[in-house]
Amino acid sequence: MKNLAAVCGALLVCSCAGPRIVEGPANREPPPTSVAVLDFSARDRAASGLAADGCLTAAMDLRLRAVERFKLEPLLAERELSRSAEQPAEYYKQLGELAGADAFVLGSSKLTNHGPAERLEIRARLVSARSGEVIRVVTYTAVPTGMFSESEGDAAESACRALLSD
């Protein structure tokens, strides 16, 4: 039911196909109570920030403790940790201890051309800071309407709401 509400909330700004959710091996762990949202890979810095902000909004709405991504920057630099999306499990364990987060949200946002309309695809994954394993992956596709940047933020929020809901 929560996922349906998340999807319907995005209909105000975009027409969407809804989320596709895949459970990972770490889904057996207790649900996270705190998350850190890393910047999304996107076509530009603004799009990356909008997607990450949408996920922060979803986390806060779901009453999770959210670690501000700008607070992660000094930790990454101090420990000389990469911002690349592909990291070994130990990376997430170490960063989770430093940031005080149970899990991380990371992902990508891209515009694709499938058929007659452009589509916005948000892919987000929830990674355990305890084990470094993937808890859940969500793919969310929307047809942007109106201001594209608004659609991007709202689509990411809906994707992350589905990602973080039980």
Contact map, one row per residue, 1 for C-alpha under 8 A:
1111100000000000000000000000000000000000000000000000000000000000000000000000000000000000000000000000000000000000000000000000000000000000000000000000000000000000000000
1111110000000000000000000000000000000000000000000000000000000000000000000000000000000000000000000000000000000000000000000000000000000000000000000000000000000000010010
1111111000000000000000000000000000000000000000000000000000000000000000000000000000000000000000000000000000000000000000000000000000000000000000000000000000000000110010
1111111100000000000000000000000000000000000000000000000000000000000000000000000000000000000000000000000000000000000000000000000000000000000000000000000000000000000000
1111111110000000000000000000000000000000000000000000000000000000000000000000000000000000000000000000000000000000000000000000000000000000000000000000000000000000000000
0111111111000000000000000000000000000000000000000000000000000000000000000000000000000000000000000000000000000000000000000000000000000000000000000000000000000110110000
0011111111100001011000000000000000000000000000000000000000000000000000000000000000000000000000000000000000000000000000000000000000000000000000000000000000000100000000
0001111111110000000000000000000000000000000000000000000000000000000000000000000000000000000000000000000000000000000000000000000000000000000000000000000000000000000000
0000111111110000000000000000000000000000000000000000000000000000000000000000000000000000000000000000000000000000000000000000000000000000000000000000000000000100000000
0000011111111111000000000000000000000000000000000000000000000000000000000000000000000000000000000000000000000000000000000000000000000000000000000000000001100100000000
0000001111111111000000000000000000000000000000000000000000000000000000000000000000000000000000000000000000000000000000000000000000000000000000000000000000000000000000
0000000111111110000000000000000000000000000000000000000000000000000000000000000000000000000000000000000000000000000000000000000000000000000000000000000000000000000000
0000000001111110000000000000000000000000000000000000000000000000000000000000000000000000000000000000000000000000000000000000000000000000000000011100011001000000000000
0000000001111111000000000000000000000000000000000000000000000000000000000000000000000000000000000000000000000000000000000000000000000000000001111000001000100000000000
0000000001111111100000000000000000000000000000000000000000000000000000000000000000000000000000000000000000000000000000000000000000000000000001111000000000000000000000
0000001001100111110000000000000000000000000000000000000000000000000000000000000000000000000000000000000000000000000000000000000000000000000111100000000000000000000000
0000000000000011111000000000000000000000000000000000000000000000000000000000000000000000000000000000000000000000000000000000000000000000000111000000000000000000000000
0000001000000001111100000000000000000000000000000000000000000000000000000000000000000000000000000000000000000000000000000000000000000000000111000000000000000000000000
0000001000000000111110000000000000000000000000000000000000000000000000000000000000000000000000000000000000000000000000000000000000000000011110000000000000000010010000
0000000000000000011111000000000000000000000000000000000000000000000000000000000000000000000000000000000000000000000000000000000000000000011100000000000000000000000000
0000000000000000001111100000000000000000000000000000000000000000000000000000000000000000000000000000000000000000000000000000000000000001111000000000000000000000011000
0000000000000000000111110000000000000000000000000000000000000000000000000000000000000000000000000000000000000000000000000000000000000001110000000000000000000000000000
0000000000000000000011111010000000000000000000000000000000000000000000000000000000000000000000000000000000000000000000000000000000000011100000000000000000000000000000
0000000000000000000001111110000000000000000000000000000000000000000000000000000000000000000000000000000000000000000000000000000000001111100000000000000000000000000000
0000000000000000000000111111000000000000000000000000000000000000000000000000000000000000000000000000000000000000000000000000000000001110000000000000000000000000000000
0000000000000000000000011111100000000000000000000000000000000000000000000000000000000000000000000000000000000000000000000000000100101111000000000000000000000000000000
0000000000000000000000111111111000000000000000000000000000000000000000000000000000000000000000000000000000000000000000000000000000000111000000000000000000000000000000
0000000000000000000000001111110000000000000000000000000000000000000000000000000000000000000000000000000000000000000000000000000000000000000000000000000000000000000000
0000000000000000000000000111111000000000000000000000000000000000000000000000000000000000000000000000000000000000000000000000000000000000000000000000000000000000000000
0000000000000000000000000011111100000000000000000000000000000000000000000000000000000000000000000000000000000000000000000000000000000000000000000000000000000000000000
0000000000000000000000000010111110000000000000000000000000000000000000000000000000000000000000000000000000000000000000000000000000000000000000000000000000000000000001
0000000000000000000000000000011111100000000000000000000000000001000000000000000000000000000000000000011000000000000000000000000100000000000000000000000000000000000000
0000000000000000000000000000001111100000000000000000000000000001100000000000000000000000000000000000010000000000000000000000000000000000000000000000000000000000000000
0000000000000000000000000000000111110000000000000000000000000001111000000000000000000000000000000001111000000000000000000000000000000000000000000000000000000000000000
0000000000000000000000000000000111111000000000000000000000100001111000000000000000000000000000000000111110000000000000000000000000000000000000000000000000000000000000
0000000000000000000000000000000001111100000000000000000000000000011110000000000000000000000000000010101110000000000000000000000000000000000000000000000000000000000000
0000000000000000000000000000000000111110000000000001001100000000011110000000000000000000000000000000000111000000000000000000000000000000000000000000000000000000000000
0000000000000000000000000000000000011111000000000001000000000000000010000000000000000000000000000000000111000000000000000000000000000000000000000000000000000000000000
0000000000000000000000000000000000001111100000011011000000000000000010000000000000000000000000000000000001100000000000000000000000000000000000000000000000000000000000
0000000000000000000000000000000000000111110000011011000000000000000000000000000000000000000000000000000001111000000000000000000000000000000000000000000000000000000000
0000000000000000000000000000000000000011111000010000000000000000000000000000000000000000000000000000000000111000000000000000000000000000000000000000000000000000000000
0000000000000000000000000000000000000001111110110000000000000000000000000000000000000000000000000000000000011100000000000000000000000000000000000000000000000000000000
0000000000000000000000000000000000000000111110110000000000000000000000000000000000000000000000000000000000001100000000000000000000000000000000000000000000000000000000
0000000000000000000000000000000000000000011111110000000000000000000000000000000000000000000000000000000000000000000000000000000000000000000000000000000000000000000000
0000000000000000000000000000000000000000011111111000000000000000000000000000000000000000000000000000000000000000000000000000000000000000000000000000000000000000000000
0000000000000000000000000000000000000000000111111100000000000000000000000000000000000000000000000000000000000000000000000000000000000000000000000000000000000000000000
0000000000000000000000000000000000000000011111111110000000000000000000000000000000000000000000000000000000001000000000000000000000000000000000000000100100000000000000
0000000000000000000000000000000000000011111111111111000000000000000000000000000000000000000000000000000000011000000000000000000000000000000000000000000000000000000000
0000000000000000000000000000000000000011000011111111100000000000000000000000000000000000000000000000000000000000000000000000000000000000000000000000000000000000000000
0000000000000000000000000000000000000000000001111111110000000000000000000000000000000000000000000000000000000000000000000000000000000000000000000000100110010000000000
0000000000000000000000000000000000000011000000111111111000000000000000000000000000000000000000000000000000001000000000000000000000000000000000000000000110111000000000
0000000000000000000000000000000000001111000000011111111100000000000000000000000000000000000000000000000000000000000000000000000000000000000000000000000010010000000000
0000000000000000000000000000000000000000000000001111111110000000000000000000000000000000000000000000000000000000000000000000000000000000000000000000000010001000000000
0000000000000000000000000000000000000000000000000111111111000000000000000000000000000000000000000000000000000000000000000000000000000000000000000000000011111101000000
0000000000000000000000000000000000001000000000000011111111100000000000000000000000000000000000000000000010000000000000000000000000000000000000000000000000011011100000
0000000000000000000000000000000000001000000000000001111111110000010100000000000000000000000000000000000000000000000000000000000000000000000000000000000000001000000000
0000000000000000000000000000000000000000000000000000111111111000000000000000000000000000000000000000000000000000000000000000000000000000000000000000000000001000000000
0000000000000000000000000000000000000000000000000000011111111100000000000000000000000000000000000000000000000000000000000000000000000000000000000000000000001101100100
0000000000000000000000000000000000100000000000000000001111111111110000000000000000000000000000000000000000000000000000000000000000000000000000000000000000000001100100
0000000000000000000000000000000000000000000000000000000111111111110000000000000000000000000000000000000000000000000000000000000000000000000000000000000000000000000000
0000000000000000000000000000000000000000000000000000000011111111000000000000000000000000000000000000000000000000000000000000000000000000000000000000000000000000000000
0000000000000000000000000000000000000000000000000000000001111111000000000000000000000000000000000000000000000000000000000000000000000000000000000000000000000000100110
0000000000000000000000000000000000000000000000000000000000111111100000000000000000000000000000000000000000000000000000000000000000000000000000000000000000000000000000
0000000000000000000000000000000111100000000000000000000000111111110000000000000000000000000000000000000000000000000000000000000000000000000000000000000000000000000000
0000000000000000000000000000000011100000000000000000000000110011111000000000000000000000000000000000000000000000000000000000000000000000000000000000000000000000000000
0000000000000000000000000000000001111000000000000000000100110001111100000000000000000000000000000000100000000000000000000000000000000000000000000000000000000000000000
0000000000000000000000000000000001111000000000000000000000000000111110110000000000000000000000000011100000000000000000000000000000000000000000000000000000000000000000
0000000000000000000000000000000000011000000000000000000100000000011111110000000000000000000000000000000000000000000000000000000000000000000000000000000000000000000000
0000000000000000000000000000000000011110000000000000000000000000001111111000000000000000000000000000000000000000000000000000000000000000000000000000000000000000000000
0000000000000000000000000000000000000000000000000000000000000000000111111100000000000000000000000000000000000000000000000000000000000000000000000000000000000000000000
0000000000000000000000000000000000000000000000000000000000000000001111111110000000000000000000000000000000000000000000000000000000000000000000000000000000000000000000
0000000000000000000000000000000000000000000000000000000000000000001111111111000000000000000000000010000000000000000000000000000000000000000000000000000000000000000000
0000000000000000000000000000000000000000000000000000000000000000000011111111100000000000000000000000000000000000000000000000000000000000000000000000000000000000000000
0000000000000000000000000000000000000000000000000000000000000000000001111111110000000000000000000000000000000000000000000000000000000000000000000000000000000000000000
0000000000000000000000000000000000000000000000000000000000000000000000111111111000000000000000100110000000000000000000000000000000000000000000000000000000000000000000
0000000000000000000000000000000000000000000000000000000000000000000000011111111111100000000000100000000000000000000000000000000000000000000000000000000000000000000000
0000000000000000000000000000000000000000000000000000000000000000000000001111111110000000000000000000000000000000000000000000000000000000000000000000000000000000000000
0000000000000000000000000000000000000000000000000000000000000000000000000111111110000000000000000000000000000000000000000000000000000000000000000000000000000000000000
0000000000000000000000000000000000000000000000000000000000000000000000000011111110000000000000000000000000000000000000000000000000000000000000000000000000000000000000
0000000000000000000000000000000000000000000000000000000000000000000000000001111111000000000000000000000000000000000000000000000000000000000000000000000000000000000000
0000000000000000000000000000000000000000000000000000000000000000000000000001111111100000001000000000000000000000000000000000000000000000000000000000000000000000000000
0000000000000000000000000000000000000000000000000000000000000000000000000001000111110000000000000000000000000000000000000000000000000000000000000000000000000000000000
0000000000000000000000000000000000000000000000000000000000000000000000000001000011111000000000000000000000000000000000000000000000000000000000000000000000000000000000
0000000000000000000000000000000000000000000000000000000000000000000000000000000001111110000000000000000000000000000000000000000000000000000000000000000000000000000000
0000000000000000000000000000000000000000000000000000000000000000000000000000000000111110000000000000000001100000000000000000000000000000000000000000000000000000000000
0000000000000000000000000000000000000000000000000000000000000000000000000000000000011111000000000000000000000000000000000000000000000000000000000000000000000000000000
0000000000000000000000000000000000000000000000000000000000000000000000000000000000011111101100000000000000000000000000000000000000000000000000000000000000000000000000
0000000000000000000000000000000000000000000000000000000000000000000000000000000000000111111100000000000000000000000000000000000000010000000000000000000000000000000000
0000000000000000000000000000000000000000000000000000000000000000000000000000000000000011111110000000000000000000000000000000000000111000000000000000000000000000000000
0000000000000000000000000000000000000000000000000000000000000000000000000000000000000001111111000000000000000000000000000000000000110000000000000000000000000000000000
0000000000000000000000000000000000000000000000000000000000000000000000000000000010000011111111100000000000000000000000000000000000010000000000000000000000000000000000
0000000000000000000000000000000000000000000000000000000000000000000000000000000000000011111111110000000100000000000000000000001111110000000000000000000000000000000000
0000000000000000000000000000000000000000000000000000000000000000000000000000000000000000111111111000000000000000000000000000000111110000000000000000000000000000000000
0000000000000000000000000000000000000000000000000000000000000000000000000000000000000000011111111100000000000000000000000000000010000000000000000000000000000000000000
0000000000000000000000000000000000000000000000000000000000000000000000000011000000000000001111111110000000000000000000000000000010000000000000000000000000000000000000
0000000000000000000000000000000000000000000000000000000000000000000000000000000000000000000111111111111100000000000000000000000011000000000000000000000000000000000000
0000000000000000000000000000000000000000000000000000000000000000000000000000000000000000000011111111100000000000000000000000000010000000000000000000000000000000000000
0000000000000000000000000000000000000000000000000000000000000000000000000010000000000000000001111111000000000000000000000000000000000000000000000000000000000000000000
0000000000000000000000000000000000010000000000000000000000000000001000010010000000000000000000111111100000000000000000000000000000000000000000000000000000000000000000
0000000000000000000000000000000001000000000000000000000000000000001000000000000000000000000000011111110000000000000000000000000000000000000000000000000000000000000000
0000000000000000000000000000000001110000000000000000000000000000011000000000000000000000000000011011111100000000000000000000000010000000000000000000000000000000000000
0000000000000000000000000000000111100000000000000000000000000000000000000000000000000000000000010001111100000000000000000000000111000000000000000000000000000000000000
0000000000000000000000000000000101110000000000000000000000000000000000000000000000000000000000010000111110000000000000000000011111000000000000000000000000000000000000
0000000000000000000000000000000000111100000000000000000000000000000000000000000000000000000100010000111111000000000000000000111110000000000000000000000000000000000000
0000000000000000000000000000000000111100000000000000001000000000000000000000000000000000000000000000001111100000000000000001111000000000000000000000000000000000000000
0000000000000000000000000000000000001111000000000000000000000000000000000000000000001000000000000000000111110000000000000001110000000000000000000000000000000000000000
0000000000000000000000000000000000000011100000000000000000000000000000000000000000001000000000000000000011111000000000000111100000000000000000000000000000000000000000
0000000000000000000000000000000000000001110000010000000000000000000000000000000000000000000000000000000001111100000000000111000000000000000000000000000000000000000000
0000000000000000000000000000000000000001111000110010000000000000000000000000000000000000000000000000000000111110000000011110000000000000000000000000000100000000000000
0000000000000000000000000000000000000000011000000000000000000000000000000000000000000000000000000000000000011111000000011100000000000000000000000000000000000000000000
0000000000000000000000000000000000000000000000000000000000000000000000000000000000000000000000000000000000001111100001111000000000000000000000000000000000000000000000
0000000000000000000000000000000000000000000000000000000000000000000000000000000000000000000000000000000000000111110001111000000000000000000000000000000000000000000000
0000000000000000000000000000000000000000000000000000000000000000000000000000000000000000000000000000000000000011111111100000000000000000000000000000000000000000000000
0000000000000000000000000000000000000000000000000000000000000000000000000000000000000000000000000000000000000001111111100000000000000000000000000000000000000000000000
0000000000000000000000000000000000000000000000000000000000000000000000000000000000000000000000000000000000000000111111000000000000000000000000000000000000000000000000
0000000000000000000000000000000000000000000000000000000000000000000000000000000000000000000000000000000000000000111111000000000000000000000000000000000000000000000000
0000000000000000000000000000000000000000000000000000000000000000000000000000000000000000000000000000000000000000111111100000000000000000000000100000000000000000000000
0000000000000000000000000000000000000000000000000000000000000000000000000000000000000000000000000000000000000011111111110000000000000000000000110000000000000000000000
0000000000000000000000000000000000000000000000000000000000000000000000000000000000000000000000000000000000000011110011111000000000000000000011110000000000000000000000
0000000000000000000000000000000000000000000000000000000000000000000000000000000000000000000000000000000000001111000001111100000000000000000011110000000100000000000000
0000000000000000000000000000000000000000000000000000000000000000000000000000000000000000000000000000000000001111000000111110000000000000001111000000000000000000000000
0000000000000000000000000000000000000000000000000000000000000000000000000000000000000000000000000000000000111100000000011111000000000000011110000000000000110010000000
0000000000000000000000000000000000000000000000000000000000000000000000000000000000000000000000000000000000111000000000001111100000000000111100000000000000000010000000
0000000000000000000000000000000000000000000000000000000000000000000000000000000000000000000000000000000011110000000000000111110000000000111000000000000000000011001000
0000000000000000000000000000000000000000000000000000000000000000000000000000000000000000000000000000000111100000000000000011111000000111110000000000000000000000001000
0000000000000000000000000000000000000000000000000000000000000000000000000000000000000000000000000000001111000000000000000001111100000111100000000000000000000000001100
0000000000000000000000000000000000000000000000000000000000000000000000000000000000000000000100000000001110000000000000000000111110011111000000000000000000000000000000
0000000000000000000000000100000100000000000000000000000000000000000000000000000000000000000110000000011100000000000000000000011111111110000000000000000000000000000000
0000000000000000000000000000000000000000000000000000000000000000000000000000000000000000000111111000111100000000000000000000001111111000000000000000000000000000000000
0000000000000000000000000000000000000000000000000000000000000000000000000000000000000000000110010000011000000000000000000000000111110000000000000000000000000000000000
0000000000000000000000000100000000000000000000000000000000000000000000000000000000000000110110000000000000000000000000000000000111111000000000000000000000000000000000
0000000000000000000000000000000000000000000000000000000000000000000000000000000000000001111110000000000000000000000000000000001111111100000000000000000000000000000000
0000000000000000000000011100000000000000000000000000000000000000000000000000000000000000100000000000000000000000000000000000001110111110000000000000000000000000000000
0000000000000000000000011110000000000000000000000000000000000000000000000000000000000000000000000000000000000000000000000000111100011111100000000000000000000000000000
0000000000000000000000111110000000000000000000000000000000000000000000000000000000000000000000000000000000000000000000000000111100001111100000000000000000000000000000
0000000000000000000011110110000000000000000000000000000000000000000000000000000000000000000000000000000000000000000000000000111000000111110000000000000000000000001000
0000000000000000000011110000000000000000000000000000000000000000000000000000000000000000000000000000000000000000000000000011110000000111111000000000000000000000001000
0000000000000000001111000000000000000000000000000000000000000000000000000000000000000000000000000000000000000000000000000111100000000001111100000000000000000011011000
0000000000000000001110000000000000000000000000000000000000000000000000000000000000000000000000000000000000000000000000001111000000000000111110000000000000000010000000
0000000000000001111100000000000000000000000000000000000000000000000000000000000000000000000000000000000000000000000000001110000000000000011111000000000000110010000000
0000000000000001111000000000000000000000000000000000000000000000000000000000000000000000000000000000000000000000000000111100000000000000001111100000000000100000000000
0000000000000111110000000000000000000000000000000000000000000000000000000000000000000000000000000000000000000000000000111000000000000000000111110000000000100000000000
0000000000000111000000000000000000000000000000000000000000000000000000000000000000000000000000000000000000000000000011110000000000000000000011111000000000000000000000
0000000000001110000000000000000000000000000000000000000000000000000000000000000000000000000000000000000000000000000001110000000000000000000001111111001100000000000000
0000000000001110000000000000000000000000000000000000000000000000000000000000000000000000000000000000000000000000000000000000000000000000000000111111001000000000000000
0000000000001000000000000000000000000000000000000000000000000000000000000000000000000000000000000000000000000000000000000000000000000000000000011111011000000000000000
0000000000000000000000000000000000000000000000000000000000000000000000000000000000000000000000000000000000000000000000000000000000000000000000011111111000000000000000
0000000000000000000000000000000000000000000000000000000000000000000000000000000000000000000000000000000000000000000000000000000000000000000000011111111100000000000000
0000000000000000000000000000000000000000000000100100000000000000000000000000000000000000000000000000000000000000000000000000000000000000000000000011111110000000000000
0000000000001000000000000000000000000000000000000000000000000000000000000000000000000000000000000000000000000000000000000000000000000000000000000111111111000000000000
0000000000001100000000000000000000000000000000000000000000000000000000000000000000000000000000000000000000000000000000000000000000000000000000011111111111100000000000
0000000000000000000000000000000000000000000000100110000000000000000000000000000000000000000000000000000000001000000000010000000000000000000000010001111111110000000000
0000000000000000000000000000000000000000000000000111110000000000000000000000000000000000000000000000000000000000000000000000000000000000000000000000111111111000000000
0000000001001000000000000000000000000000000000000000010000000000000000000000000000000000000000000000000000000000000000000000000000000000000000000000011111111100000000
0000000001000100000000000000000000000000000000000010010000000000000000000000000000000000000000000000000000000000000000000100000000000000000111000000001111111110000000
0000000000000000000000000000000000000000000000000111011000000000000000000000000000000000000000000000000000000000000000000100000000000000000100000000000111111111000000
0000000000000000000000000000000000000000000000000010111111000000000000000000000000000000000000000000000000000000000000000000000000000000000000000000000011111111100000
0000011011000000000000000000000000000000000000000000010001000000000000000000000000000000000000000000000000000000000000000000000000000000000000000000000001111111110000
0000010000000000001000000000000000000000000000000000001000000000000000000000000000000000000000000000000000000000000000000111000000000000011100000000000000111111111000
0000000000000000000000000000000000000000000000000000011001100000000000000000000000000000000000000000000000000000000000000001000000000000010000000000000000011111111100
0010010000000000000000000000000000000000000000000000001001100100000000000000000000000000000000000000000000000000000000000000000000000000000000000000000000001111111110
0110010000000000001010000000000000000000000000000000000000000000000000000000000000000000000000000000000000000000000000000000000000000000010000000000000000000111111110
0000000000000000000010000000000000000000000000000000000000000000000000000000000000000000000000000000000000000000000000000001110000000001110000000000000000000011111110
0000000000000000000000000000000000000000000000000000000001100100000000000000000000000000000000000000000000000000000000000000010000000000000000000000000000000001111111
0110000000000000000000000000000000000000000000000000000000000100000000000000000000000000000000000000000000000000000000000000000000000000000000000000000000000000111111
0000000000000000000000000000001000000000000000000000000000000000000000000000000000000000000000000000000000000000000000000000000000000000000000000000000000000000000111
